[in-house]
């Protein structure tokens, strides 16, 4: 039994690594596409601040994932295995096609699928699920709105500056905004894997009958997502950084700032939002300031479809895995 739990924890940390690998493009796309940092330095910058999130955030999101999506009493090794398999498979598929989808929602879809096939709809906790699904739409809209507001204010404040001065200032500013966004990404996304590992330990009776997140789990998850970020999902960088809208340093600063604010607030309230959705919405909002036609809406539409399909597709993969290997 102990060996199987160790292997599942290793699989969970592999998912966490894949999450960082897949989502690193979100953290570095704007700062790389505006040539503020080289790709190599950018991933190190993002990875460092992913890890630094350990010192700034509580564990509200981890608790939501651990006991707020499916009934914790039905969780066993089979449910965890099918959940992680569904999430990892969907992450790899969307990485291959260069689609910036949500690792968080892939994980939640995997949980829903494995719980459904094991115990039916009674195992689903609808308050937690509905809150998560609602934020598929709310987080990009909030990111878009903040991108518009911050961008409009910053553009107005910079109206009398020369383009060279604006570019110089916001190249420095992007270092700060990229750091804050990466911290928000680590703070929200690493906690999702913490919740999965803690629920596994609780189901095995290794937490003494009370659900909590052990500190070694916290450290391991922050470390895994940071290492994943260092390797970088390069296929997605181009989609995020240039295909949606061509960015300048001032645009990157505004988009990252809007997304970071959204992530900080969501994490404080324990809402497992998609960092991908948030930064994409912010990029669209900032791009729309110049003119609506500056946004490549066809690319944005393809990304939105991938968002919509994430939970059902990862749930379907999880169901197949559970039926094949866990019954």
C-alpha positions as CSV (number, residue, x, y, z in Angstrom):
1,X,0.0,0.0,0.0
2,X,2.8,2.5,0.9
3,X,4.5,1.8,-2.4
4,X,1.4,2.6,-4.4
5,X,0.8,5.8,-2.4
6,X,4.4,6.9,-3.1
7,X,4.0,6.2,-6.8
8,X,0.7,8.2,-6.9
9,X,2.4,11.1,-5.1
10,X,5.2,10.9,-7.7
11,X,2.5,11.0,-10.5
12,X,0.9,14.0,-8.8
13,X,4.2,15.8,-8.7
14,X,4.7,14.9,-12.4
15,X,1.4,16.6,-13.1
16,X,2.5,19.6,-11.1
17,X,5.7,19.7,-13.2
18,X,3.6,19.4,-16.3
19,X,1.4,22.2,-15.1
20,X,4.5,24.4,-14.7
21,X,5.8,23.3,-18.1
22,X,2.5,23.9,-19.8
23,X,1.7,27.2,-18.1
24,X,5.2,28.7,-18.2
25,X,4.3,30.2,-21.5
26,X,1.6,32.3,-19.8
27,X,4.2,33.6,-17.4
28,X,6.9,34.5,-19.9
29,X,5.1,35.0,-23.2
30,X,4.6,38.7,-22.9
31,X,8.1,39.4,-21.5
32,X,9.7,37.3,-24.2
33,X,7.6,38.6,-27.1
34,X,8.4,42.2,-26.2
35,X,12.1,41.1,-25.9
36,X,12.5,42.4,-22.4
37,X,14.1,39.1,-21.4
38,X,15.6,36.2,-23.3
39,X,13.6,33.0,-23.1
40,X,16.2,31.3,-20.9
41,X,16.3,34.2,-18.4
42,X,12.5,34.6,-18.5
43,X,11.9,31.0,-17.4
44,X,14.3,31.3,-14.6
45,X,12.7,34.6,-13.5
46,X,9.2,33.0,-13.6
47,X,10.4,29.8,-11.8
48,X,11.9,31.8,-9.0
49,X,8.7,33.8,-8.4
50,X,6.6,30.6,-8.7
51,X,8.6,29.3,-5.7
52,X,8.5,32.6,-3.9
53,X,4.7,32.3,-3.7
54,X,5.3,29.9,-0.9
55,X,6.0,32.8,1.4
56,X,2.9,34.9,0.5
57,X,-0.2,32.7,0.1
58,X,-2.2,30.6,2.5
59,X,-3.7,27.2,1.5
60,X,-7.3,28.1,0.7
61,X,-7.1,26.8,-2.9
62,X,-5.6,23.5,-1.8
63,X,-8.4,23.0,0.7
64,X,-11.0,23.7,-2.0
65,X,-9.5,21.1,-4.4
66,X,-8.9,18.6,-1.6
67,X,-12.4,18.6,-0.2
68,X,-14.6,20.9,-2.2
69,X,-15.0,19.3,-5.7
70,X,-15.9,15.7,-4.9
71,X,-16.9,13.9,-1.7
72,X,-13.6,13.1,0.0
73,X,-15.0,9.9,1.5
74,X,-15.1,8.2,-2.0
75,X,-11.5,9.1,-2.8
76,X,-9.1,6.1,-3.1
77,X,-6.0,5.3,-5.1
78,X,-8.1,4.5,-8.2
79,X,-9.8,7.8,-8.2
80,X,-6.6,9.7,-7.8
81,X,-4.8,7.7,-10.5
82,X,-7.7,8.2,-13.0
83,X,-7.8,11.9,-12.1
84,X,-4.2,12.5,-12.7
85,X,-4.1,10.4,-15.9
86,X,-7.0,12.4,-17.4
87,X,-5.4,15.8,-16.4
88,X,-1.9,14.8,-17.7
89,X,-3.2,13.4,-21.0
90,X,-5.2,16.6,-21.7
91,X,-2.2,18.8,-20.9
92,X,0.0,16.9,-23.2
93,X,-2.6,16.9,-26.0
94,X,-3.1,20.7,-25.8
95,X,0.6,21.4,-25.4
96,X,1.2,19.5,-28.7
97,X,-1.3,21.6,-30.5
98,X,0.0,24.8,-28.9
99,X,-3.3,25.6,-27.1
100,X,-3.0,27.5,-23.8
101,X,-5.7,25.6,-21.9
102,X,-6.1,25.3,-18.1
103,X,-4.2,22.6,-16.2
104,X,-6.4,23.5,-13.2
105,X,-9.6,22.7,-15.1
106,X,-8.1,19.5,-16.5
107,X,-7.4,18.4,-13.0
108,X,-10.9,19.2,-11.9
109,X,-12.4,17.5,-15.0
110,X,-10.3,14.4,-14.1
111,X,-11.7,14.5,-10.5
112,X,-15.3,14.7,-11.8
113,X,-14.9,11.9,-14.3
114,X,-13.3,9.4,-11.8
115,X,-15.9,10.3,-9.1
116,X,-18.8,9.9,-11.5
117,X,-17.7,6.4,-12.7
118,X,-17.1,5.3,-9.1
119,X,-20.1,6.6,-7.2
120,X,-22.3,8.6,-9.6
121,X,-23.5,12.2,-9.3
122,X,-24.0,11.9,-5.5
123,X,-20.1,12.2,-5.2
124,X,-20.0,15.6,-6.8
125,X,-20.0,18.7,-4.6
126,X,-21.9,21.2,-6.8
127,X,-21.1,24.4,-4.8
128,X,-17.4,23.9,-5.5
129,X,-17.9,22.7,-9.0
130,X,-20.3,25.6,-10.0
131,X,-17.9,28.2,-8.5
132,X,-15.1,26.7,-10.5
133,X,-17.1,26.6,-13.8
134,X,-18.4,30.1,-13.2
135,X,-14.8,31.4,-13.1
136,X,-14.1,29.8,-16.5
137,X,-16.0,32.9,-17.7
138,X,-15.4,35.3,-14.8
139,X,-11.6,35.2,-14.6
140,X,-10.9,36.1,-18.3
141,X,-13.6,38.8,-18.2
142,X,-12.1,40.3,-15.0
143,X,-8.6,40.0,-16.5
144,X,-9.9,41.7,-19.7
145,X,-11.6,44.5,-17.7
146,X,-8.5,45.1,-15.6
147,X,-6.3,45.0,-18.7
148,X,-8.5,47.6,-20.3
149,X,-8.7,49.8,-17.2
150,X,-4.9,49.6,-16.3
151,X,-4.0,50.0,-20.0
152,X,-6.2,53.0,-20.5
153,X,-4.8,54.7,-17.5
154,X,-1.2,53.9,-18.3
155,X,-1.6,55.0,-22.0
156,X,-3.2,58.3,-20.8
157,X,-0.4,58.9,-18.3
158,X,2.2,58.2,-21.0
159,X,0.6,60.4,-23.7
160,X,3.2,63.2,-23.5
161,X,6.2,60.9,-23.3
162,X,8.3,59.9,-26.3
163,X,7.9,56.4,-27.5
164,X,11.6,55.7,-26.6
165,X,11.0,56.8,-23.0
166,X,7.8,54.8,-22.7
167,X,9.6,51.7,-24.1
168,X,12.5,52.2,-21.7
169,X,10.3,52.6,-18.6
170,X,8.0,49.7,-19.3
171,X,10.8,47.3,-20.1
172,X,11.9,47.8,-16.5
173,X,8.2,47.7,-15.3
174,X,7.6,44.4,-17.1
175,X,10.2,42.8,-14.8
176,X,8.0,43.6,-11.8
177,X,4.7,42.7,-13.5
178,X,6.0,39.4,-14.8
179,X,7.3,38.6,-11.3
180,X,3.9,39.4,-9.7
181,X,2.1,37.3,-12.4
182,X,4.4,34.4,-11.8
183,X,3.9,34.6,-8.1
184,X,0.1,34.5,-8.6
185,X,0.5,31.6,-10.9
186,X,2.5,29.6,-8.4
187,X,0.2,30.6,-5.6
188,X,-2.9,29.4,-7.3
189,X,-1.8,26.4,-9.4
190,X,0.7,24.6,-7.1
191,X,-2.0,24.4,-4.5
192,X,-4.2,22.3,-6.7
193,X,-1.7,19.5,-6.6
194,X,-1.3,19.9,-2.9
195,X,-5.1,19.3,-2.5
196,X,-4.9,16.1,-4.6
197,X,-1.9,14.7,-2.6
198,X,-3.6,15.6,0.8
199,X,-6.8,14.0,-0.2
200,X,-4.9,10.8,-1.1
201,X,-3.1,10.8,2.2
202,X,-6.4,11.4,4.0
203,X,-8.2,8.6,2.2
204,X,-5.3,6.3,3.2
205,X,-5.7,7.3,6.9
206,X,-2.2,8.9,7.0
207,X,-3.5,12.3,8.2
208,X,-4.9,11.0,11.5
209,X,-8.5,11.5,10.6
210,X,-8.3,15.2,10.0
211,X,-7.8,16.8,6.6
212,X,-4.9,19.2,6.3
213,X,-2.0,20.0,4.0
214,X,1.3,18.8,5.4
215,X,4.2,21.2,4.9
216,X,6.3,18.7,3.0
217,X,3.5,18.5,0.4
218,X,3.5,22.3,0.2
219,X,7.2,22.5,-0.4
220,X,7.3,19.6,-2.9
221,X,4.5,21.1,-5.0
222,X,6.0,24.5,-5.2
223,X,9.3,23.0,-6.1
224,X,7.8,20.8,-8.8
225,X,5.8,23.5,-10.5
226,X,8.9,25.8,-10.4
227,X,11.1,23.2,-12.1
228,X,8.4,22.6,-14.7
229,X,8.3,26.3,-15.4
230,X,12.1,26.3,-16.0
231,X,11.7,23.8,-18.8
232,X,9.0,26.0,-20.5
233,X,6.2,25.0,-22.9
234,X,7.6,26.8,-25.9
235,X,4.9,25.7,-28.3
236,X,2.4,28.0,-26.4
237,X,4.7,31.1,-26.1
238,X,4.0,32.2,-29.7
239,X,0.3,31.8,-29.4
240,X,0.1,33.8,-26.2
241,X,2.8,36.4,-27.0
242,X,2.1,37.2,-30.7
243,X,-0.8,35.3,-32.3
244,X,-3.6,36.9,-30.2
245,X,-2.2,40.5,-30.5
246,X,1.2,41.9,-31.1
247,X,2.5,43.3,-27.8
248,X,4.8,46.2,-26.8
249,X,6.4,46.5,-23.4
250,X,3.7,48.8,-22.2
251,X,1.0,46.3,-23.2
252,X,2.9,43.4,-21.5
253,X,3.1,45.4,-18.3
254,X,-0.6,46.2,-18.3
255,X,-1.7,42.7,-19.2
256,X,0.5,41.0,-16.5
257,X,-0.6,43.5,-13.9
258,X,-4.3,43.0,-14.6
259,X,-3.8,39.2,-14.5
260,X,-1.7,39.3,-11.3
261,X,-4.4,41.3,-9.4
262,X,-7.0,38.8,-10.5
263,X,-4.9,35.8,-9.4
264,X,-4.0,37.4,-6.0
265,X,-7.6,38.0,-5.1
266,X,-8.8,34.6,-6.4
267,X,-6.2,32.8,-4.4
268,X,-7.0,34.8,-1.2
269,X,-10.6,33.6,-1.5
270,X,-9.7,30.0,-2.3
271,X,-11.0,30.0,-5.9
272,X,-9.1,27.7,-8.2
273,X,-9.1,29.8,-11.3
274,X,-7.2,29.3,-14.5
275,X,-4.1,31.4,-14.8
276,X,-4.3,30.7,-18.6
277,X,-7.8,32.2,-18.9
278,X,-6.8,35.2,-16.8
279,X,-3.7,36.2,-18.7
280,X,-5.4,35.6,-22.1
281,X,-8.3,37.9,-21.1
282,X,-5.9,40.5,-20.0
283,X,-4.0,40.4,-23.2
284,X,-7.2,40.7,-25.2
285,X,-8.3,43.7,-23.1
286,X,-5.0,45.5,-23.5
287,X,-4.9,44.7,-27.3
288,X,-8.4,46.2,-27.7
289,X,-7.3,49.6,-26.4
290,X,-5.5,50.4,-29.6
291,X,-8.3,49.0,-31.8
292,X,-10.6,46.1,-31.7
293,X,-9.2,44.8,-35.0
294,X,-5.7,44.5,-33.4
295,X,-7.0,41.3,-31.6
296,X,-6.9,38.2,-33.8
297,X,-10.3,37.0,-32.8
298,X,-10.0,33.8,-34.8
299,X,-7.1,32.7,-32.6
300,X,-8.9,33.9,-29.5
301,X,-12.0,31.9,-30.5
302,X,-9.9,28.7,-31.0
303,X,-8.5,29.1,-27.5
304,X,-12.0,29.7,-26.0
305,X,-13.2,26.4,-27.5
306,X,-10.3,24.6,-26.0
307,X,-11.3,26.1,-22.6
308,X,-14.9,24.9,-22.9
309,X,-13.7,21.4,-23.9
310,X,-11.1,21.0,-21.1
311,X,-13.4,19.8,-18.2
312,X,-15.5,17.3,-20.3
313,X,-12.5,16.0,-22.3
314,X,-10.3,15.4,-19.2
315,X,-13.3,13.9,-17.4
316,X,-13.9,11.5,-20.4
317,X,-10.2,10.4,-20.3
318,X,-10.5,9.9,-16.6
319,X,-13.6,7.7,-17.0
320,X,-11.8,5.6,-19.6
321,X,-8.7,5.2,-17.4
322,X,-10.8,4.2,-14.4
323,X,-12.8,1.7,-16.3
324,X,-9.7,0.2,-17.9
325,X,-7.3,0.1,-14.9
326,X,-9.1,0.7,-11.6
327,X,-12.2,-1.5,-11.6
